[in-house]
Every structure is written in structure tokens, then in C-alpha cells.
Amino acid sequence: MAVETVVSVVVEKLAELIIQEAVFLSSVKGELEWILEELRQIKCYLKGADAREGDENVKNWVNDLRDLAFDVEDVYRGLYPEKKSTKADGIH
């Protein structure tokens, strides 16, 4: 009887942890999808910024933004290694 009680408590705690993890992961997925969409929109701006190459402020901002885009892509690949990114993803 005591073993059954212990197993029951462990199963309950494990179920709680699994639910918490699922909620967390769904939250992260939504945030990553939002970030990726923002990066796609920023990519359009970057194309226009390349035409203003002589402006040092734009150049610095574009470099920082590109670094950020690569960092976000690295995080995405870490969370979803089974998905291969392509140029169609809009982050390259």
C-alpha cells in the first residue's frame, strides 16, 4: 500500500511538471514565431538601408540587426533542430 501511495504522488508531480513544460514551450513557440515575422519585415527595411550605405548610423544599426537575426536563428535551431532553415525562411 505504501509503494502505491508513493508512486501515486510521483505520478501526480510528474504530470504537473509535464503540463508546466508544455505551457512554457507553447509560449516560447509563439514568441519565436513573432520574432521571425518581425525579422522578415525588418529584412525589407534592410534592403532599403543597403542603398543608404554612406550613412554611418544606418550602417551600424544594420550590422547590429544582422547579428541579432543570426542570434535568433541560432536559438530557433536549438529549440527546433529537426527543422532546416532555408533562404525562404527570410532570415538569411
N, CA, C and O of each residue as an XYZ file, in Angstrom:
368
protein
N       0.820     -1.198      0.000
C       0.000      0.000      0.000
C       0.863      1.261      0.000
O       0.542      2.214     -0.710
N       1.938      1.293      0.769
C       2.806      2.468      0.853
C       3.472      2.751     -0.489
O       3.613      3.910     -0.880
N       3.881      1.703     -1.194
C       4.501      1.878     -2.506
C       3.509      2.499     -3.478
O       3.870      3.372     -4.267
N       2.284      2.058     -3.424
C       1.241      2.592     -4.301
C       1.025      4.084     -4.044
O       0.815      4.850     -4.984
N       1.074      4.488     -2.804
C       0.907      5.894     -2.437
C       2.068      6.728     -2.964
O       1.861      7.806     -3.522
N       3.278      6.234     -2.787
C       4.462      6.951     -3.260
C       4.424      7.097     -4.776
O       4.684      8.179     -5.303
N       4.107      6.026     -5.473
C       4.029      6.067     -6.927
C       2.943      7.042     -7.370
O       3.117      7.774     -8.344
N       1.848      7.049     -6.667
C       0.749      7.947     -6.994
C       1.181      9.412     -6.863
O       0.864     10.233     -7.723
N       1.895      9.734     -5.800
C       2.385     11.099     -5.583
C       3.390     11.479     -6.671
O       3.339     12.587     -7.206
N       4.287     10.578     -6.993
C       5.292     10.840     -8.030
C       4.618     11.072     -9.373
O       4.997     11.985    -10.106
N       3.640     10.272     -9.699
C       2.924     10.422    -10.967
C       2.218     11.776    -11.011
O       2.232     12.447    -12.044
N       1.603     12.183     -9.902
C       0.939     13.489     -9.849
C       1.925     14.630    -10.081
O       1.658     15.539    -10.868
N       3.054     14.578     -9.398
C       4.068     15.625     -9.536
C       4.631     15.653    -10.949
O       4.839     16.722    -11.523
N       4.872     14.484    -11.497
C       5.387     14.400    -12.857
C       4.389     14.967    -13.854
O       4.777     15.664    -14.792
N       3.123     14.680    -13.662
C       2.080     15.213    -14.545
C       2.049     16.734    -14.474
O       1.903     17.397    -15.501
N       2.184     17.295    -13.273
C       2.219     18.752    -13.115
C       3.404     19.353    -13.871
O       3.260     20.364    -14.558
N       4.563     18.733    -13.742
C       5.764     19.225    -14.434
C       5.601     19.166    -15.950
O       6.007     20.087    -16.659
N       5.015     18.093    -16.438
C       4.811     17.949    -17.885
C       3.857     19.028    -18.390
O       4.079     19.605    -19.455
N       2.814     19.296    -17.643
C       1.863     20.347    -18.041
C       2.554     21.711    -18.038
O       2.375     22.494    -18.971
N       3.331     21.999    -17.011
C       4.056     23.273    -16.945
C       5.020     23.419    -18.123
O       5.123     24.494    -18.713
N       5.713     22.353    -18.457
C       6.660     22.385    -19.575
C       5.934     22.615    -20.895
O       6.416     23.365    -21.743
N       4.792     21.984    -21.074
C       4.020     22.155    -22.305
C       3.547     23.601    -22.444
O       3.602     24.173    -23.533
N       3.086     24.186    -21.350
C       2.644     25.583    -21.380
C       3.823     26.489    -21.721
O       3.693     27.399    -22.540
N       4.971     26.244    -21.095
C       6.159     27.045    -21.366
C       6.570     26.938    -22.831
O       6.835     27.951    -23.479
N       6.625     25.723    -23.352
C       7.060     25.534    -24.736
C       6.103     26.173    -25.730
O       6.545     26.717    -26.741
N       4.812     26.118    -25.466
C       3.874     26.758    -26.383
C       4.042     28.270    -26.347
O       3.870     28.941    -27.364
N       4.375     28.800    -25.192
C       4.633     30.234    -25.064
C       5.884     30.629    -25.851
O       5.882     31.631    -26.567
N       6.932     29.853    -25.717
C       8.186     30.135    -26.423
C       7.968     30.044    -27.929
O       8.481     30.869    -28.685
N       7.223     29.061    -28.355
C       6.973     28.899    -29.788
C       6.270     30.128    -30.347
O       6.641     30.625    -31.411
N       5.268     30.618    -29.644
C       4.559     31.816    -30.094
C       5.467     33.027    -30.170
O       5.390     33.814    -31.114
N       6.331     33.176    -29.172
C       7.261     34.309    -29.173
C       8.272     34.196    -30.313
O       8.598     35.191    -30.959
N       8.762     32.987    -30.557
C       9.715     32.804    -31.660
C       9.057     33.081    -33.006
O       9.673     33.681    -33.887
N       7.821     32.651    -33.169
C       7.124     32.919    -34.430
C       6.955     34.427    -34.624
O       7.084     34.931    -35.739
N       6.667     35.146    -33.533
C       6.533     36.603    -33.609
C       7.872     37.236    -34.001
O       7.919     38.126    -34.850
N       8.953     36.771    -33.377
C      10.284     37.311    -33.687
C      10.634     37.049    -35.144
O      11.151     37.933    -35.826
N      10.362     35.858    -35.620
C      10.675     35.530    -37.011
C       9.891     36.414    -37.975
O      10.425     36.848    -38.995
N       8.638     36.679    -37.657
C       7.835     37.560    -38.511
C       8.399     38.980    -38.494
O       8.462     39.638    -39.533
N       8.804     39.449    -37.324
C       9.424     40.775    -37.231
C      10.702     40.832    -38.072
O      10.962     41.822    -38.755
N      11.494     39.761    -38.014
C      12.738     39.732    -38.793
C      12.447     39.755    -40.293
O      13.186     40.375    -41.058
N      11.400     39.099    -40.707
C      11.027     39.131    -42.131
C      10.678     40.561    -42.554
O      11.054     41.007    -43.637
N       9.958     41.268    -41.689
C       9.605     42.651    -42.003
C      10.839     43.558    -41.993
O      10.975     44.447    -42.832
N      11.724     43.321    -41.042
C      12.950     44.119    -40.959
C      13.839     43.869    -42.174
O      14.558     44.761    -42.623
N      13.782     42.645    -42.700
C      14.575     42.316    -43.886
C      14.239     43.264    -45.033
O      15.124     43.684    -45.779
N      12.972     43.594    -45.169
C      12.557     44.544    -46.210
C      13.223     45.902    -45.985
O      13.668     46.544    -46.936
N      13.289     46.328    -44.750
C      13.937     47.595    -44.438
C      15.433     47.522    -44.759
O      16.019     48.477    -45.269
N      16.030     46.381    -44.453
C      17.469     46.233    -44.684
C      17.823     46.397    -46.161
O      18.865     46.959    -46.497
N      16.957     45.909    -47.032
C      17.213     46.070    -48.464
C      17.290     47.550    -48.824
O      18.153     47.962    -49.599
N      16.384     48.349    -48.258
C      16.410     49.781    -48.496
C      17.594     50.457    -47.824
O      18.140     51.429    -48.345
N      17.990     49.940    -46.664
C      19.113     50.528    -45.932
C      20.424     50.319    -46.680
O      21.331     51.146    -46.588
N      20.526     49.233    -47.409
C      21.737     48.992    -48.191
C      21.965     50.104    -49.210
O      23.106     50.396    -49.570
N      20.897     50.714    -49.668
C      21.017     51.808    -50.642
C      21.577     53.063    -49.991
O      22.113     53.933    -50.678
N      21.456     53.167    -48.648
C      21.980     54.326    -47.926
C      23.266     53.959    -47.202
O      23.479     54.368    -46.061
N      24.110     53.198    -47.854
C      25.333     52.687    -47.255
C      26.229     53.760    -46.656
O      26.944     53.488    -45.691
N      26.211     54.957    -47.194
C      27.105     56.003    -46.723
C      26.775     56.518    -45.338
O      27.645     57.097    -44.687
N      25.563     56.332    -44.864
C      25.134     56.808    -43.555
C      25.689     55.871    -42.474
O      25.296     54.706    -42.404
N      26.594     56.374    -41.636
C      27.266     55.551    -40.616
C      26.278     55.001    -39.581
O      26.424     53.864    -39.132
N      25.279     55.795    -39.203
C      24.285     55.324    -38.237
C      23.498     54.148    -38.795
O      23.263     53.161    -38.098
N      23.098     54.256    -40.038
C      22.353     53.165    -40.674
C      23.240     51.931    -40.775
O      22.789     50.812    -40.530
N      24.483     52.136    -41.131
C      25.414     51.018    -41.273
C      25.576     50.276    -39.933
O      25.536     49.046    -39.897
N      25.757     51.017    -38.846
C      25.908     50.387    -37.530
C      24.639     49.650    -37.116
O      24.695     48.533    -36.599
N      23.493     50.289    -37.349
C      22.226     49.672    -36.979
C      21.998     48.395    -37.779
O      21.548     47.388    -37.233
N      22.305     48.438    -39.057
C      22.129     47.260    -39.917
C      23.036     46.125    -39.442
O      22.604     44.973    -39.393
N      24.275     46.432    -39.095
C      25.185     45.393    -38.606
C      24.673     44.771    -37.302
O      24.693     43.552    -37.138
N      24.215     45.620    -36.382
C      23.663     45.108    -35.120
C      22.436     44.240    -35.372
O      22.263     43.193    -34.749
N      21.605     44.679    -36.274
C      20.384     43.947    -36.585
C      20.690     42.597    -37.225
O      20.038     41.600    -36.916
N      21.660     42.564    -38.097
C      22.037     41.286    -38.715
C      22.581     40.321    -37.667
O      22.267     39.131    -37.697
N      23.404     40.832    -36.730
C      23.908     39.983    -35.651
C      22.759     39.422    -34.819
O      22.755     38.243    -34.463
N      21.794     40.271    -34.514
C      20.629     39.834    -33.749
C      19.852     38.758    -34.506
O      19.400     37.778    -33.915
N      19.703     38.944    -35.789
C      18.972     37.964    -36.601
C      19.662     36.600    -36.542
O      18.997     35.571    -36.426
N      20.984     36.594    -36.622
C      21.705     35.323    -36.544
C      21.564     34.703    -35.157
O      21.452     33.483    -35.038
N      21.570     35.532    -34.099
C      21.377     35.012    -32.746
C      20.009     34.371    -32.592
O      19.885     33.295    -32.007
N      18.985     35.025    -33.112
C      17.628     34.485    -33.040
C      17.551     33.173    -33.808
O      16.934     32.213    -33.345
N      18.165     33.132    -34.960
C      18.152     31.897    -35.744
C      18.841     30.765    -34.981
O      18.381     29.624    -35.019
N      19.938     31.074    -34.292
C      20.626     30.052    -33.501
C      19.728     29.507    -32.391
O      19.695     28.300    -32.148
N      19.003     30.398    -31.722
C      18.079     29.965    -30.674
C      16.987     29.087    -31.277
O      16.646     28.042    -30.723
N      16.447     29.512    -32.402
C      15.394     28.744    -33.079
C      15.896     27.348    -33.448
O      15.207     26.352    -33.225
N      17.094     27.289    -34.009
C      17.657     25.981    -34.384
C      17.898     25.112    -33.160
O      17.763     23.891    -33.226
N      18.257     25.741    -32.038
C      18.462     24.986    -30.806
C      17.169     24.385    -30.279
O      17.162     23.275    -29.746
N      16.072     25.123    -30.431
C      14.783     24.632    -29.952
C      14.122     23.674    -30.935
O      13.396     22.766    -30.530
N      14.372     23.876    -32.222
C      13.742     23.050    -33.258
C      14.805     22.507    -34.213
O      14.836     22.887    -35.384
N      15.677     21.618    -33.720
C      16.770     21.120    -34.571
C      16.294     20.314    -35.768
O      17.017     20.184    -36.756
N      15.080     19.771    -35.689
C      14.586     18.953    -36.800
C      14.173     19.792    -37.991
O      14.037     19.273    -39.099
N      13.970     21.094    -37.774
C      13.574     21.974    -38.875
C      14.813     22.593    -39.491
O      15.640     23.178    -38.792
N      14.935     22.466    -40.775
C      16.047     23.070    -41.503
C      15.618     24.450    -41.976
O      14.546     24.603    -42.562
N      16.445     25.448    -41.724
C      16.097     26.768    -42.242
C      16.595     26.885    -43.671
O      17.601     26.287    -44.053
N      15.877     27.660    -44.437
C      16.247     27.869    -45.821
C      16.203     29.357    -46.094
O      15.763     30.140    -45.253
N      16.651     29.736    -47.249
C      16.564     31.149    -47.618
C      15.125     31.621    -47.669
O      14.848     32.808    -47.501
N      14.211     30.696    -47.899
C      12.790     31.050    -47.932
C      12.283     31.460    -46.549
O      11.254     32.126    -46.440
N      13.002     31.065    -45.489
C      12.603     31.464    -44.130
C      12.656     32.972    -43.965
O      11.955     33.538    -43.126
N      13.481     33.614    -44.759
C      13.551     35.063    -44.693
C      14.552     35.607    -43.703
O      14.571     36.812    -43.455
N      15.391     34.755    -43.126
C      16.344     35.270    -42.156
C      17.766     35.308    -42.716
O      18.659     35.836    -42.053
N      17.997     34.786    -43.868
C      19.366     34.807    -44.416
C      19.582     36.035    -45.253
O      20.669     36.228    -45.797
